[in-house]
Amino acid sequence: MKKSLYVMTVFMMFFFLRPSVFPHCEVPCGIYNDEMRFEMILEHIKTIEKAIHEIEHLSKEQPLNFNQIVRWITNKEKHAEELQHIISQYFLTQRITPVEGNDEDARKVYMEHLSLCHHILVFTMKTKQSLDHSNVEKLKKYVVSFKDSYFKTKSK
């Protein structure tokens, strides 16, 4: 009886406490929703921005509410990690493909997309490290630039 209860508890913990990430399967199924991924990225940025505002606000209150500050810091980190996951696991792994051959225009687009994704990853990391609003603004700028370039090349 105890062993089956233990097994059921472990199963329930795994089932209900698993991370709520929406990974793509990485098999060539052809089912992609690029627009949704960009919406998710922008939503993560809004959450990071809200977390920064809340951390700053709560840090000025007396007495300090350390629990809420820690919760907002954790939330900010979680959303930054999920944003990084979308860029690296979805776009860099599955959607931005290396250029074969001598197509210089395709190579320029490929390099532009790699550069923009790298900037997004770096500024996402910087939002985890600080409360500097300029990092969020730069992150937004690079996401918009990547989105514009990405869909411009997809429509060709």
Buried (B, 14 or more C-beta within 10 A) or exposed (E): EEEEEEEEEEEEEEEEEEEEEEEBEEEEEEEEEBEEBBEBBBEBBEBBBBBBEBBEEBEEEEEEEEEBBEBBBEBBBBBBBBBBBBBEBBBBEBBBEEBEEEEEEBBEBBEBBBBBBEBBBEBBBBBBEEBEEEBBEBBBBBBEBBBEBBEEBEEE
